[in-house]
Amino acid sequence: MEIYNEKDAAEQLGCSVALLRKWRQQKQGPRVVKMGRLVRYRAADLEQFLNDHTRGVAGGGQQA
């Protein structure tokens, strides 16, 4: 099981650590694992978050 810290999770998602923290405060974003003061993200949860937020079809969505 792959586990990421905030910096690595932000890199995987292409966002900032600050945005991850904001999402956490607002109870949004990917699921988080808290171990005391440590915050970690499972690779599967990051992937699920991306899948849940994938919209439409690339290139404008024109279908024949």
PDBQT receptor file of N, H, CA, C and O in Angstrom, charges set to zero:
ATOM      1  N   MET A   1       0.852  -1.174   0.000  1.00  0.00    +0.000 N 
ATOM      2  CA  MET A   1       0.000   0.000   0.000  1.00  0.00    +0.000 C 
ATOM      3  C   MET A   1       0.898   1.238   0.000  1.00  0.00    +0.000 C 
ATOM      4  O   MET A   1       1.773   1.388   0.853  1.00  0.00    +0.000 OA
ATOM      5  N   GLU A   2       0.667   2.109  -0.961  1.00  0.00    +0.000 N 
ATOM      6  H   GLU A   2      -0.044   1.987  -1.654  1.00  0.00    +0.000 HD
ATOM      7  CA  GLU A   2       1.441   3.346  -1.038  1.00  0.00    +0.000 C 
ATOM      8  C   GLU A   2       0.778   4.422  -0.189  1.00  0.00    +0.000 C 
ATOM      9  O   GLU A   2      -0.438   4.607  -0.230  1.00  0.00    +0.000 OA
ATOM     10  N   ILE A   3       1.601   5.124   0.578  1.00  0.00    +0.000 N 
ATOM     11  H   ILE A   3       2.589   4.973   0.611  1.00  0.00    +0.000 HD
ATOM     12  CA  ILE A   3       1.131   6.210   1.439  1.00  0.00    +0.000 C 
ATOM     13  C   ILE A   3       1.935   7.459   1.088  1.00  0.00    +0.000 C 
ATOM     14  O   ILE A   3       3.155   7.398   0.935  1.00  0.00    +0.000 OA
ATOM     15  N   TYR A   4       1.243   8.593   0.961  1.00  0.00    +0.000 N 
ATOM     16  H   TYR A   4       0.252   8.643   1.085  1.00  0.00    +0.000 HD
ATOM     17  CA  TYR A   4       1.893   9.853   0.614  1.00  0.00    +0.000 C 
ATOM     18  C   TYR A   4       1.735  10.868   1.737  1.00  0.00    +0.000 C 
ATOM     19  O   TYR A   4       0.707  10.907   2.414  1.00  0.00    +0.000 OA
ATOM     20  N   ASN A   5       2.773  11.695   1.929  1.00  0.00    +0.000 N 
ATOM     21  H   ASN A   5       3.608  11.664   1.379  1.00  0.00    +0.000 HD
ATOM     22  CA  ASN A   5       2.624  12.846   2.814  1.00  0.00    +0.000 C 
ATOM     23  C   ASN A   5       1.947  13.961   2.021  1.00  0.00    +0.000 C 
ATOM     24  O   ASN A   5       1.648  13.787   0.840  1.00  0.00    +0.000 OA
ATOM     25  N   GLU A   6       1.705  15.095   2.655  1.00  0.00    +0.000 N 
ATOM     26  H   GLU A   6       1.948  15.236   3.614  1.00  0.00    +0.000 HD
ATOM     27  CA  GLU A   6       0.985  16.188   1.984  1.00  0.00    +0.000 C 
ATOM     28  C   GLU A   6       1.690  16.655   0.715  1.00  0.00    +0.000 C 
ATOM     29  O   GLU A   6       1.058  16.846  -0.323  1.00  0.00    +0.000 OA
ATOM     30  N   LYS A   7       3.000  16.834   0.810  1.00  0.00    +0.000 N 
ATOM     31  H   LYS A   7       3.513  16.678   1.653  1.00  0.00    +0.000 HD
ATOM     32  CA  LYS A   7       3.756  17.337  -0.339  1.00  0.00    +0.000 C 
ATOM     33  C   LYS A   7       3.653  16.387  -1.522  1.00  0.00    +0.000 C 
ATOM     34  O   LYS A   7       3.405  16.814  -2.650  1.00  0.00    +0.000 OA
ATOM     35  N   ASP A   8       3.841  15.115  -1.267  1.00  0.00    +0.000 N 
ATOM     36  H   ASP A   8       4.042  14.767  -0.351  1.00  0.00    +0.000 HD
ATOM     37  CA  ASP A   8       3.782  14.126  -2.341  1.00  0.00    +0.000 C 
ATOM     38  C   ASP A   8       2.364  13.959  -2.891  1.00  0.00    +0.000 C 
ATOM     39  O   ASP A   8       2.178  13.775  -4.094  1.00  0.00    +0.000 OA
ATOM     40  N   ALA A   9       1.376  14.024  -2.014  1.00  0.00    +0.000 N 
ATOM     41  H   ALA A   9       1.527  14.174  -1.037  1.00  0.00    +0.000 HD
ATOM     42  CA  ALA A   9      -0.021  13.923  -2.463  1.00  0.00    +0.000 C 
ATOM     43  C   ALA A   9      -0.381  15.114  -3.342  1.00  0.00    +0.000 C 
ATOM     44  O   ALA A   9      -1.037  14.955  -4.372  1.00  0.00    +0.000 OA
ATOM     45  N   ALA A  10       0.046  16.296  -2.940  1.00  0.00    +0.000 N 
ATOM     46  H   ALA A  10       0.579  16.425  -2.104  1.00  0.00    +0.000 HD
ATOM     47  CA  ALA A  10      -0.218  17.490  -3.744  1.00  0.00    +0.000 C 
ATOM     48  C   ALA A  10       0.427  17.361  -5.120  1.00  0.00    +0.000 C 
ATOM     49  O   ALA A  10      -0.170  17.737  -6.128  1.00  0.00    +0.000 OA
ATOM     50  N   GLU A  11       1.634  16.834  -5.157  1.00  0.00    +0.000 N 
ATOM     51  H   GLU A  11       2.119  16.528  -4.337  1.00  0.00    +0.000 HD
ATOM     52  CA  GLU A  11       2.323  16.624  -6.430  1.00  0.00    +0.000 C 
ATOM     53  C   GLU A  11       1.555  15.629  -7.299  1.00  0.00    +0.000 C 
ATOM     54  O   GLU A  11       1.411  15.846  -8.502  1.00  0.00    +0.000 OA
ATOM     55  N   GLN A  12       1.064  14.550  -6.709  1.00  0.00    +0.000 N 
ATOM     56  H   GLN A  12       1.181  14.373  -5.731  1.00  0.00    +0.000 HD
ATOM     57  CA  GLN A  12       0.294  13.550  -7.450  1.00  0.00    +0.000 C 
ATOM     58  C   GLN A  12      -0.974  14.159  -8.053  1.00  0.00    +0.000 C 
ATOM     59  O   GLN A  12      -1.372  13.800  -9.161  1.00  0.00    +0.000 OA
ATOM     60  N   LEU A  13      -1.608  15.084  -7.318  1.00  0.00    +0.000 N 
ATOM     61  H   LEU A  13      -1.285  15.376  -6.417  1.00  0.00    +0.000 HD
ATOM     62  CA  LEU A  13      -2.855  15.697  -7.775  1.00  0.00    +0.000 C 
ATOM     63  C   LEU A  13      -2.624  16.947  -8.623  1.00  0.00    +0.000 C 
ATOM     64  O   LEU A  13      -3.553  17.446  -9.259  1.00  0.00    +0.000 OA
ATOM     65  N   GLY A  14      -1.397  17.452  -8.633  1.00  0.00    +0.000 N 
ATOM     66  H   GLY A  14      -0.643  17.047  -8.117  1.00  0.00    +0.000 HD
ATOM     67  CA  GLY A  14      -1.108  18.659  -9.399  1.00  0.00    +0.000 C 
ATOM     68  C   GLY A  14      -1.668  19.908  -8.737  1.00  0.00    +0.000 C 
ATOM     69  O   GLY A  14      -2.100  20.838  -9.418  1.00  0.00    +0.000 OA
ATOM     70  N   CYS A  15      -1.662  19.930  -7.401  1.00  0.00    +0.000 N 
ATOM     71  H   CYS A  15      -1.312  19.174  -6.847  1.00  0.00    +0.000 HD
ATOM     72  CA  CYS A  15      -2.162  21.092  -6.677  1.00  0.00    +0.000 C 
ATOM     73  C   CYS A  15      -1.161  21.450  -5.577  1.00  0.00    +0.000 C 
ATOM     74  O   CYS A  15      -0.127  20.796  -5.439  1.00  0.00    +0.000 OA
ATOM     75  N   SER A  16      -1.466  22.474  -4.808  1.00  0.00    +0.000 N 
ATOM     76  H   SER A  16      -2.306  23.005  -4.920  1.00  0.00    +0.000 HD
ATOM     77  CA  SER A  16      -0.578  22.900  -3.736  1.00  0.00    +0.000 C 
ATOM     78  C   SER A  16      -0.937  22.217  -2.423  1.00  0.00    +0.000 C 
ATOM     79  O   SER A  16      -2.052  21.728  -2.244  1.00  0.00    +0.000 OA
ATOM     80  N   VAL A  17       0.022  22.193  -1.513  1.00  0.00    +0.000 N 
ATOM     81  H   VAL A  17       0.928  22.590  -1.658  1.00  0.00    +0.000 HD
ATOM     82  CA  VAL A  17      -0.226  21.679  -0.168  1.00  0.00    +0.000 C 
ATOM     83  C   VAL A  17      -1.290  22.545   0.505  1.00  0.00    +0.000 C 
ATOM     84  O   VAL A  17      -2.140  22.037   1.236  1.00  0.00    +0.000 OA
ATOM     85  N   ALA A  18      -1.239  23.847   0.257  1.00  0.00    +0.000 N 
ATOM     86  H   ALA A  18      -0.548  24.260  -0.337  1.00  0.00    +0.000 HD
ATOM     87  CA  ALA A  18      -2.224  24.764   0.839  1.00  0.00    +0.000 C 
ATOM     88  C   ALA A  18      -3.644  24.391   0.411  1.00  0.00    +0.000 C 
ATOM     89  O   ALA A  18      -4.570  24.451   1.220  1.00  0.00    +0.000 OA
ATOM     90  N   LEU A  19      -3.818  24.007  -0.849  1.00  0.00    +0.000 N 
ATOM     91  H   LEU A  19      -3.066  23.958  -1.506  1.00  0.00    +0.000 HD
ATOM     92  CA  LEU A  19      -5.152  23.612  -1.313  1.00  0.00    +0.000 C 
ATOM     93  C   LEU A  19      -5.605  22.323  -0.630  1.00  0.00    +0.000 C 
ATOM     94  O   LEU A  19      -6.769  22.206  -0.248  1.00  0.00    +0.000 OA
ATOM     95  N   LEU A  20      -4.700  21.355  -0.473  1.00  0.00    +0.000 N 
ATOM     96  H   LEU A  20      -3.755  21.450  -0.783  1.00  0.00    +0.000 HD
ATOM     97  CA  LEU A  20      -5.054  20.126   0.244  1.00  0.00    +0.000 C 
ATOM     98  C   LEU A  20      -5.514  20.454   1.668  1.00  0.00    +0.000 C 
ATOM     99  O   LEU A  20      -6.496  19.892   2.155  1.00  0.00    +0.000 OA
ATOM    100  N   ARG A  21      -4.799  21.366   2.329  1.00  0.00    +0.000 N 
ATOM    101  H   ARG A  21      -4.001  21.822   1.934  1.00  0.00    +0.000 HD
ATOM    102  CA  ARG A  21      -5.164  21.752   3.698  1.00  0.00    +0.000 C 
ATOM    103  C   ARG A  21      -6.517  22.450   3.734  1.00  0.00    +0.000 C 
ATOM    104  O   ARG A  21      -7.317  22.220   4.640  1.00  0.00    +0.000 OA
ATOM    105  N   LYS A  22      -6.769  23.308   2.741  1.00  0.00    +0.000 N 
ATOM    106  H   LYS A  22      -6.119  23.495   2.005  1.00  0.00    +0.000 HD
ATOM    107  CA  LYS A  22      -8.061  24.000   2.661  1.00  0.00    +0.000 C 
ATOM    108  C   LYS A  22      -9.191  22.990   2.478  1.00  0.00    +0.000 C 
ATOM    109  O   LYS A  22     -10.221  23.073   3.148  1.00  0.00    +0.000 OA
ATOM    110  N   TRP A  23      -8.994  22.040   1.572  1.00  0.00    +0.000 N 
ATOM    111  H   TRP A  23      -8.158  21.972   1.028  1.00  0.00    +0.000 HD
ATOM    112  CA  TRP A  23     -10.003  21.004   1.352  1.00  0.00    +0.000 C 
ATOM    113  C   TRP A  23     -10.269  20.223   2.632  1.00  0.00    +0.000 C 
ATOM    114  O   TRP A  23     -11.417  19.909   2.950  1.00  0.00    +0.000 OA
ATOM    115  N   ARG A  24      -9.192  19.909   3.371  1.00  0.00    +0.000 N 
ATOM    116  H   ARG A  24      -8.260  20.164   3.112  1.00  0.00    +0.000 HD
ATOM    117  CA  ARG A  24      -9.355  19.164   4.621  1.00  0.00    +0.000 C 
ATOM    118  C   ARG A  24     -10.184  19.952   5.623  1.00  0.00    +0.000 C 
ATOM    119  O   ARG A  24     -11.067  19.390   6.271  1.00  0.00    +0.000 OA
ATOM    120  N   GLN A  25      -9.917  21.231   5.760  1.00  0.00    +0.000 N 
ATOM    121  H   GLN A  25      -9.200  21.688   5.235  1.00  0.00    +0.000 HD
ATOM    122  CA  GLN A  25     -10.678  22.084   6.678  1.00  0.00    +0.000 C 
ATOM    123  C   GLN A  25     -12.148  22.143   6.288  1.00  0.00    +0.000 C 
ATOM    124  O   GLN A  25     -13.025  22.207   7.150  1.00  0.00    +0.000 OA
ATOM    125  N   GLN A  26     -12.414  22.122   4.989  1.00  0.00    +0.000 N 
ATOM    126  H   GLN A  26     -11.702  22.071   4.289  1.00  0.00    +0.000 HD
ATOM    127  CA  GLN A  26     -13.781  22.211   4.478  1.00  0.00    +0.000 C 
ATOM    128  C   GLN A  26     -14.430  20.832   4.314  1.00  0.00    +0.000 C 
ATOM    129  O   GLN A  26     -15.548  20.725   3.810  1.00  0.00    +0.000 OA
ATOM    130  N   LYS A  27     -13.723  19.774   4.743  1.00  0.00    +0.000 N 
ATOM    131  H   LYS A  27     -12.815  19.861   5.153  1.00  0.00    +0.000 HD
ATOM    132  CA  LYS A  27     -14.204  18.395   4.628  1.00  0.00    +0.000 C 
ATOM    133  C   LYS A  27     -14.479  18.029   3.166  1.00  0.00    +0.000 C 
ATOM    134  O   LYS A  27     -15.474  17.378   2.847  1.00  0.00    +0.000 OA
ATOM    135  N   GLN A  28     -13.570  18.468   2.287  1.00  0.00    +0.000 N 
ATOM    136  H   GLN A  28     -12.763  18.997   2.545  1.00  0.00    +0.000 HD
ATOM    137  CA  GLN A  28     -13.620  18.152   0.865  1.00  0.00    +0.000 C 
ATOM    138  C   GLN A  28     -12.325  17.445   0.503  1.00  0.00    +0.000 C 
ATOM    139  O   GLN A  28     -11.537  17.107   1.387  1.00  0.00    +0.000 OA
ATOM    140  N   GLY A  29     -12.100  17.222  -0.755  1.00  0.00    +0.000 N 
ATOM    141  H   GLY A  29     -12.740  17.497  -1.473  1.00  0.00    +0.000 HD
ATOM    142  CA  GLY A  29     -10.837  16.637  -1.188  1.00  0.00    +0.000 C 
ATOM    143  C   GLY A  29     -10.773  15.147  -0.948  1.00  0.00    +0.000 C 
ATOM    144  O   GLY A  29     -11.760  14.523  -0.558  1.00  0.00    +0.000 OA
ATOM    145  N   PRO A  30      -9.593  14.577  -1.186  1.00  0.00    +0.000 N 
ATOM    146  CA  PRO A  30      -9.422  13.126  -1.014  1.00  0.00    +0.000 C 
ATOM    147  C   PRO A  30      -9.473  12.725   0.459  1.00  0.00    +0.000 C 
ATOM    148  O   PRO A  30      -9.205  13.533   1.349  1.00  0.00    +0.000 OA
ATOM    149  N   ARG A  31      -9.822  11.463   0.694  1.00  0.00    +0.000 N 
ATOM    150  H   ARG A  31     -10.039  10.808  -0.029  1.00  0.00    +0.000 HD
ATOM    151  CA  ARG A  31      -9.828  10.930   2.057  1.00  0.00    +0.000 C 
ATOM    152  C   ARG A  31      -8.428  11.041   2.636  1.00  0.00    +0.000 C 
ATOM    153  O   ARG A  31      -7.434  10.988   1.911  1.00  0.00    +0.000 OA
ATOM    154  N   VAL A  32      -8.366  11.194   3.947  1.00  0.00    +0.000 N 
ATOM    155  H   VAL A  32      -9.173  11.237   4.535  1.00  0.00    +0.000 HD
ATOM    156  CA  VAL A  32      -7.092  11.390   4.624  1.00  0.00    +0.000 C 
ATOM    157  C   VAL A  32      -6.949  10.380   5.757  1.00  0.00    +0.000 C 
ATOM    158  O   VAL A  32      -7.937   9.969   6.366  1.00  0.00    +0.000 OA
ATOM    159  N   VAL A  33      -5.715   9.988   6.029  1.00  0.00    +0.000 N 
ATOM    160  H   VAL A  33      -4.913  10.321   5.534  1.00  0.00    +0.000 HD
ATOM    161  CA  VAL A  33      -5.407   9.122   7.162  1.00  0.00    +0.000 C 
ATOM    162  C   VAL A  33      -4.712   9.994   8.199  1.00  0.00    +0.000 C 
ATOM    163  O   VAL A  33      -3.669  10.582   7.912  1.00  0.00    +0.000 OA
ATOM    164  N   LYS A  34      -5.277  10.084   9.402  1.00  0.00    +0.000 N 
ATOM    165  H   LYS A  34      -6.124   9.606   9.635  1.00  0.00    +0.000 HD
ATOM    166  CA  LYS A  34      -4.671  10.876  10.473  1.00  0.00    +0.000 C 
ATOM    167  C   LYS A  34      -4.078   9.919  11.499  1.00  0.00    +0.000 C 
ATOM    168  O   LYS A  34      -4.760   9.025  12.000  1.00  0.00    +0.000 OA
ATOM    169  N   MET A  35      -2.797  10.122  11.802  1.00  0.00    +0.000 N 
ATOM    170  H   MET A  35      -2.244  10.848  11.395  1.00  0.00    +0.000 HD
ATOM    171  CA  MET A  35      -2.111   9.340  12.825  1.00  0.00    +0.000 C 
ATOM    172  C   MET A  35      -1.522  10.359  13.800  1.00  0.00    +0.000 C 
ATOM    173  O   MET A  35      -0.401  10.835  13.620  1.00  0.00    +0.000 OA
ATOM    174  N   GLY A  36      -2.295  10.684  14.830  1.00  0.00    +0.000 N 
ATOM    175  H   GLY A  36      -3.205  10.297  14.976  1.00  0.00    +0.000 HD
ATOM    176  CA  GLY A  36      -1.884  11.768  15.705  1.00  0.00    +0.000 C 
ATOM    177  C   GLY A  36      -1.902  13.060  14.909  1.00  0.00    +0.000 C 
ATOM    178  O   GLY A  36      -2.941  13.452  14.378  1.00  0.00    +0.000 OA
ATOM    179  N   ARG A  37      -0.765  13.720  14.825  1.00  0.00    +0.000 N 
ATOM    180  H   ARG A  37       0.079  13.402  15.257  1.00  0.00    +0.000 HD
ATOM    181  CA  ARG A  37      -0.665  14.963  14.063  1.00  0.00    +0.000 C 
ATOM    182  C   ARG A  37      -0.251  14.732  12.613  1.00  0.00    +0.000 C 
ATOM    183  O   ARG A  37      -0.266  15.656  11.800  1.00  0.00    +0.000 OA
ATOM    184  N   LEU A  38       0.118  13.499  12.298  1.00  0.00    +0.000 N 
ATOM    185  H   LEU A  38       0.131  12.748  12.959  1.00  0.00    +0.000 HD
ATOM    186  CA  LEU A  38       0.532  13.191  10.935  1.00  0.00    +0.000 C 
ATOM    187  C   LEU A  38      -0.670  13.072  10.010  1.00  0.00    +0.000 C 
ATOM    188  O   LEU A  38      -1.703  12.510  10.375  1.00  0.00    +0.000 OA
ATOM    189  N   VAL A  39      -0.516  13.603   8.824  1.00  0.00    +0.000 N 
ATOM    190  H   VAL A  39       0.323  14.059   8.527  1.00  0.00    +0.000 HD
ATOM    191  CA  VAL A  39      -1.562  13.523   7.802  1.00  0.00    +0.000 C 
ATOM    192  C   VAL A  39      -0.969  12.766   6.626  1.00  0.00    +0.000 C 
ATOM    193  O   VAL A  39       0.083  13.132   6.104  1.00  0.00    +0.000 OA
ATOM    194  N   ARG A  40      -1.648  11.717   6.220  1.00  0.00    +0.000 N 
ATOM    195  H   ARG A  40      -2.503  11.419   6.645  1.00  0.00    +0.000 HD
ATOM    196  CA  ARG A  40      -1.174  10.906   5.106  1.00  0.00    +0.000 C 
ATOM    197  C   ARG A  40      -2.332  10.608   4.168  1.00  0.00    +0.000 C 
ATOM    198  O   ARG A  40      -3.498  10.641   4.559  1.00  0.00    +0.000 OA
ATOM    199  N   TYR A  41      -1.982  10.314   2.915  1.00  0.00    +0.000 N 
ATOM    200  H   TYR A  41      -1.034  10.287   2.596  1.00  0.00    +0.000 HD
ATOM    201  CA  TYR A  41      -2.959   9.999   1.878  1.00  0.00    +0.000 C 
ATOM    202  C   TYR A  41      -2.596   8.661   1.260  1.00  0.00    +0.000 C 
ATOM    203  O   TYR A  41      -1.441   8.429   0.902  1.00  0.00    +0.000 OA
ATOM    204  N   ARG A  42      -3.584   7.778   1.133  1.00  0.00    +0.000 N 
ATOM    205  H   ARG A  42      -4.522   7.967   1.424  1.00  0.00    +0.000 HD
ATOM    206  CA  ARG A  42      -3.358   6.504   0.450  1.00  0.00    +0.000 C 
ATOM    207  C   ARG A  42      -3.471   6.723  -1.055  1.00  0.00    +0.000 C 
ATOM    208  O   ARG A  42      -4.307   7.497  -1.521  1.00  0.00    +0.000 OA
ATOM    209  N   ALA A  43      -2.624   6.036  -1.801  1.00  0.00    +0.000 N 
ATOM    210  H   ALA A  43      -1.945   5.407  -1.422  1.00  0.00    +0.000 HD
ATOM    211  CA  ALA A  43      -2.635   6.166  -3.267  1.00  0.00    +0.000 C 
ATOM    212  C   ALA A  43      -4.020   5.836  -3.825  1.00  0.00    +0.000 C 
ATOM    213  O   ALA A  43      -4.493   6.505  -4.744  1.00  0.00    +0.000 OA
ATOM    214  N   ALA A  44      -4.665   4.821  -3.282  1.00  0.00    +0.000 N 
ATOM    215  H   ALA A  44      -4.281   4.277  -2.536  1.00  0.00    +0.000 HD
ATOM    216  CA  ALA A  44      -5.995   4.427  -3.765  1.00  0.00    +0.000 C 
ATOM    217  C   ALA A  44      -7.017   5.542  -3.545  1.00  0.00    +0.000 C 
ATOM    218  O   ALA A  44      -7.908   5.734  -4.372  1.00  0.00    +0.000 OA
ATOM    219  N   ASP A  45      -6.896   6.282  -2.432  1.00  0.00    +0.000 N 
ATOM    220  H   ASP A  45      -6.172   6.126  -1.760  1.00  0.00    +0.000 HD
ATOM    221  CA  ASP A  45      -7.831   7.386  -2.165  1.00  0.00    +0.000 C 
ATOM    222  C   ASP A  45      -7.591   8.557  -3.110  1.00  0.00    +0.000 C 
ATOM    223  O   ASP A  45      -8.541   9.220  -3.526  1.00  0.00    +0.000 OA
ATOM    224  N   LEU A  46      -6.338   8.817  -3.451  1.00  0.00    +0.000 N 
ATOM    225  H   LEU A  46      -5.566   8.278  -3.113  1.00  0.00    +0.000 HD
ATOM    226  CA  LEU A  46      -6.041   9.874  -4.424  1.00  0.00    +0.000 C 
ATOM    227  C   LEU A  46      -6.606   9.510  -5.792  1.00  0.00    +0.000 C 
ATOM    228  O   LEU A  46      -7.187  10.349  -6.480  1.00  0.00    +0.000 OA
ATOM    229  N   GLU A  47      -6.428   8.247  -6.176  1.00  0.00    +0.000 N 
ATOM    230  H   GLU A  47      -5.956   7.565  -5.617  1.00  0.00    +0.000 HD
ATOM    231  CA  GLU A  47      -6.961   7.780  -7.457  1.00  0.00    +0.000 C 
ATOM    232  C   GLU A  47      -8.487   7.866  -7.479  1.00  0.00    +0.000 C 
ATOM    233  O   GLU A  47      -9.073   8.290  -8.476  1.00  0.00    +0.000 OA
ATOM    234  N   GLN A  48      -9.125   7.466  -6.390  1.00  0.00    +0.000 N 
ATOM    235  H   GLN A  48      -8.650   7.122  -5.580  1.00  0.00    +0.000 HD
ATOM    236  CA  GLN A  48     -10.585   7.534  -6.308  1.00  0.00    +0.000 C 
ATOM    237  C   GLN A  48     -11.070   8.981  -6.405  1.00  0.00    +0.000 C 
ATOM    238  O   GLN A  48     -12.063   9.263  -7.077  1.00  0.00    +0.000 OA
ATOM    239  N   PHE A  49     -10.373   9.889  -5.737  1.00  0.00    +0.000 N 
ATOM    240  H   PHE A  49      -9.567   9.660  -5.192  1.00  0.00    +0.000 HD
ATOM    241  CA  PHE A  49     -10.724  11.305  -5.793  1.00  0.00    +0.000 C 
ATOM    242  C   PHE A  49     -10.661  11.813  -7.231  1.00  0.00    +0.000 C 
ATOM    243  O   PHE A  49     -11.564  12.515  -7.686  1.00  0.00    +0.000 OA
ATOM    244  N   LEU A  50      -9.595  11.456  -7.942  1.00  0.00    +0.000 N 
ATOM    245  H   LEU A  50      -8.862  10.886  -7.572  1.00  0.00    +0.000 HD
ATOM    246  CA  LEU A  50      -9.482  11.876  -9.340  1.00  0.00    +0.000 C 
ATOM    247  C   LEU A  50     -10.585  11.275 -10.194  1.00  0.00    +0.000 C 
ATOM    248  O   LEU A  50     -11.165  11.966 -11.033  1.00  0.00    +0.000 OA
ATOM    249  N   ASN A  51     -10.881  10.002  -9.992  1.00  0.00    +0.000 N 
ATOM    250  H   ASN A  51     -10.411   9.441  -9.311  1.00  0.00    +0.000 HD
ATOM    251  CA  ASN A  51     -11.962   9.355 -10.752  1.00  0.00    +0.000 C 
ATOM    252  C   ASN A  51     -13.307  10.003 -10.476  1.00  0.00    +0.000 C 
ATOM    253  O   ASN A  51     -14.108  10.191 -11.392  1.00  0.00    +0.000 OA
ATOM    254  N   ASP A  52     -13.558  10.344  -9.227  1.00  0.00    +0.000 N 
ATOM    255  H   ASP A  52     -12.908  10.192  -8.483  1.00  0.00    +0.000 HD
ATOM    256  CA  ASP A  52     -14.836  10.962  -8.852  1.00  0.00    +0.000 C 
ATOM    257  C   ASP A  52     -14.998  12.361  -9.431  1.00  0.00    +0.000 C 
ATOM    258  O   ASP A  52     -16.118  12.854  -9.563  1.00  0.00    +0.000 OA
ATOM    259  N   HIS A  53     -13.887  13.003  -9.776  1.00  0.00    +0.000 N 
ATOM    260  H   HIS A  53     -12.977  12.603  -9.668  1.00  0.00    +0.000 HD
ATOM    261  CA  HIS A  53     -13.950  14.374 -10.268  1.00  0.00    +0.000 C 
ATOM    262  C   HIS A  53     -13.583  14.497 -11.740  1.00  0.00    +0.000 C 
ATOM    263  O   HIS A  53     -13.271  15.590 -12.215  1.00  0.00    +0.000 OA
ATOM    264  N   THR A  54     -13.619  13.386 -12.461  1.00  0.00    +0.000 N 
ATOM    265  H   THR A  54     -13.872  12.499 -12.076  1.00  0.00    +0.000 HD
ATOM    266  CA  THR A  54     -13.388  13.403 -13.898  1.00  0.00    +0.000 C 
ATOM    267  C   THR A  54     -14.725  13.655 -14.579  1.00  0.00    +0.000 C 
ATOM    268  O   THR A  54     -15.709  12.962 -14.323  1.00  0.00    +0.000 OA
ATOM    269  N   ARG A  55     -14.746  14.645 -15.439  1.00  0.00    +0.000 N 
ATOM    270  H   ARG A  55     -13.946  15.208 -15.648  1.00  0.00    +0.000 HD
ATOM    271  CA  ARG A  55     -15.994  15.038 -16.092  1.00  0.00    +0.000 C 
ATOM    272  C   ARG A  55     -15.835  15.056 -17.600  1.00  0.00    +0.000 C 
ATOM    273  O   ARG A  55     -14.757  15.339 -18.124  1.00  0.00    +0.000 OA
ATOM    274  N   GLY A  56     -16.913  14.752 -18.283  1.00  0.00    +0.000 N 
ATOM    275  H   GLY A  56     -17.788  14.522 -17.858  1.00  0.00    +0.000 HD
ATOM    276  CA  GLY A  56     -16.999  14.934 -19.720  1.00  0.00    +0.000 C 
ATOM    277  C   GLY A  56     -15.993  14.142 -20.543  1.00  0.00    +0.000 C 
ATOM    278  O   GLY A  56     -15.355  13.200 -20.073  1.00  0.00    +0.000 OA
ATOM    279  N   VAL A  57     -15.885  14.576 -21.801  1.00  0.00    +0.000 N 
ATOM    280  H   VAL A  57     -16.404  15.342 -22.182  1.00  0.00    +0.000 HD
ATOM    281  CA  VAL A  57     -15.013  13.923 -22.769  1.00  0.00    +0.000 C 
ATOM    282  C   VAL A  57     -14.006  14.961 -23.226  1.00  0.00    +0.000 C 
ATOM    283  O   VAL A  57     -14.378  16.100 -23.508  1.00  0.00    +0.000 OA
ATOM    284  N   ALA A  58     -12.756  14.592 -23.303  1.00  0.00    +0.000 N 
ATOM    285  H   ALA A  58     -12.453  13.667 -23.074  1.00  0.00    +0.000 HD
ATOM    286  CA  ALA A  58     -11.720  15.509 -23.782  1.00  0.00    +0.000 C 
ATOM    287  C   ALA A  58     -12.015  15.933 -25.206  1.00  0.00    +0.000 C 
ATOM    288  O   ALA A  58     -12.507  15.133 -26.002  1.00  0.00    +0.000 OA
ATOM    289  N   GLY A  59     -11.719  17.191 -25.541  1.00  0.00    +0.000 N 
ATOM    290  H   GLY A  59     -11.319  17.841 -24.894  1.00  0.00    +0.000 HD
ATOM    291  CA  GLY A  59     -11.884  17.673 -26.895  1.00  0.00    +0.000 C 
ATOM    292  C   GLY A  59     -13.263  18.226 -27.173  1.00  0.00    +0.000 C 
ATOM    293  O   GLY A  59     -13.633  18.355 -28.340  1.00  0.00    +0.000 OA
ATOM    294  N   GLY A  60     -14.036  18.558 -26.167  1.00  0.00    +0.000 N 
ATOM    295  H   GLY A  60     -13.735  18.453 -25.219  1.00  0.00    +0.000 HD
ATOM    296  CA  GLY A  60     -15.304  19.233 -26.386  1.00  0.00    +0.000 C 
ATOM    297  C   GLY A  60     -16.527  18.334 -26.324  1.00  0.00    +0.000 C 
ATOM    298  O   GLY A  60     -17.648  18.837 -26.257  1.00  0.00    +0.000 OA
ATOM    299  N   GLY A  61     -16.350  17.047 -26.344  1.00  0.00    +0.000 N 
ATOM    300  H   GLY A  61     -15.439  16.638 -26.399  1.00  0.00    +0.000 HD
ATOM    301  CA  GLY A  61     -17.475  16.159 -26.143  1.00  0.00    +0.000 C 
ATOM    302  C   GLY A  61     -18.373  15.942 -27.345  1.00  0.00    +0.000 C 
ATOM    303  O   GLY A  61     -19.465  15.399 -27.177  1.00  0.00    +0.000 OA
ATOM    304  N   GLN A  62     -17.978  16.332 -28.548  1.00  0.00    +0.000 N 
ATOM    305  H   GLN A  62     -17.091  16.772 -28.685  1.00  0.00    +0.000 HD
ATOM    306  CA  GLN A  62     -18.785  16.109 -29.730  1.00  0.00    +0.000 C 
ATOM    307  C   GLN A  62     -18.766  14.628 -30.071  1.00  0.00    +0.000 C 
ATOM    308  O   GLN A  62     -17.700  14.060 -30.308  1.00  0.00    +0.000 OA
ATOM    309  N   GLN A  63     -19.923  14.003 -30.096  1.00  0.00    +0.000 N 
ATOM    310  H   GLN A  63     -20.789  14.465 -29.904  1.00  0.00    +0.000 HD
ATOM    311  CA  GLN A  63     -19.998  12.600 -30.455  1.00  0.00    +0.000 C 
ATOM    312  C   GLN A  63     -20.776  12.438 -31.743  1.00  0.00    +0.000 C 
ATOM    313  O   GLN A  63     -21.736  13.165 -31.999  1.00  0.00    +0.000 OA
ATOM    314  N   ALA A  64     -20.358  11.484 -32.549  1.00  0.00    +0.000 N 
ATOM    315  H   ALA A  64     -19.578  10.893 -32.341  1.00  0.00    +0.000 HD
ATOM    316  CA  ALA A  64     -21.026  11.243 -33.845  1.00  0.00    +0.000 C 
ATOM    317  C   ALA A  64     -22.233  10.380 -33.671  1.00  0.00    +0.000 C 
ATOM    318  O   ALA A  64     -22.918  10.072 -34.646  1.00  0.00    +0.000 OA
TER     319      ALA A  64
